[in-house]
């Protein structure tokens, strides 16, 4: 068996038809904490992508098609076991690639990847996927029943912020439904998708069921995959702009798409909230993973009565965060993913000033006495005083930053929170549950939390409205997307 684990820091290759495959073109994988090169990654050319798609097609029609749901589910549990067996290795790879604190990778990213396989393995077993529906609508002339089939070869394209978590969120249900996959992880974070190949081998998945191609988006691996006529569907998580480009690209071959895109999420904090809980919740919602979670909150609306004390409280939270080395247990704020992304975030810090913001804290780059100065850290940042029309209020920044504005009435808060082209997530903080329900139901988003944030049950629908996405995944929503019914009608 080819071993990737021992060589992790040196060379990351594509994984096609059960083999690790090198190539002529390579790109560097950097550690965002100090800018050092941690690996050379093989960029998949068009021929590699073609090979991967053909391997996935052969696997779709081979042994994988003969394996029943129960056996498929049991192999997915074995994939989860195989990840757990390599837990530390996955954690280290994710920390090195993303710069996220080890506490986060070991408590969130990797356990959630394990859970993704276990949840969808169990769900597909109880869903009755093979004979999804039996109907005789008029009860007389015909018996109708529908069988659900896999979509075929699914192209999976994912971002860098929660690399393995988001990749397995799509791969697990796709495989549970009997599809085969060609995945393209982000060029910034290629390691854990490649490690997963070993877990797949360990779990006894036939060659070609899981393939990995590395590279970039436009004019590279991502585009080769979306345009490939042998790919039957695309599931994508990333920026809204990229979603739009992929939509154009798949149009010619009419592929179904599932899109989980960007956000500009709001929180509404009422004066009757549990102040300390709201403060802790919002501190996570703004700064977790250095603000690089699609669900993070960049717009905070606080009832005027508690505005000043809330701003002061969140400032204290921001200033207490420790921008340490990712591998230190005490670190709670890692770097941004790349120099390019840091330039983008810093350009918004400057823009906020130009747009007339009042800086409460942060706004720049922290100074260190070691090599973290070569990494991509920024200060956690809070602004107030911007008009709602400001670009910093309208555009996703994707960093550890928020703007806090005051409101006087529930209606005003709802109107401001909904005044966005995005529609991913919102959170409401109040001790009045009636108001919690009332306001939550008026949010134009895919998920609204009341008195919490990022509390997830993987069986519930997940996705966004507007620029935040197309479709829902999670639980049966995923199984519905990754399979399609064939209705069979028998005349009685
Ligand atoms: P991105 O869109 O730049 O890249 C995502 C993936 O798409 C990468 O693998 C990239 O190589 C690929 N890609 C880029 N252009 C492509 C093209 N033209 N054709 C095919 N593939 C292409 O996003 P990112 O910067 O990696 O991630 C951050 C974004 O992801 C943020 O906007 C964030 O809100 C969003 N996100 C959304 C969710 C969600 O569930 N809604 C979750 C995480 C992140």
Boltz pocket constraint, residues with backbone or C-beta under 6 A from the ligand:
constraints:
  - pocket:
      binder: B
      contacts: [[A, 157], [A, 158], [A, 159], [A, 160], [A, 161], [A, 162], [A, 166], [A, 184], [A, 185], [A, 186], [A, 187], [A, 215], [A, 216], [A, 217], [A, 218], [A, 219], [A, 221], [A, 222], [A, 223], [A, 226], [A, 237], [A, 238], [A, 239], [A, 240], [A, 242], [A, 243], [A, 245], [A, 246], [A, 259], [A, 260], [A, 261], [A, 262], [A, 263], [A, 293], [A, 294], [A, 396], [A, 398], [A, 424], [A, 464], [A, 468], [A, 469]]
      max_distance: 6.0
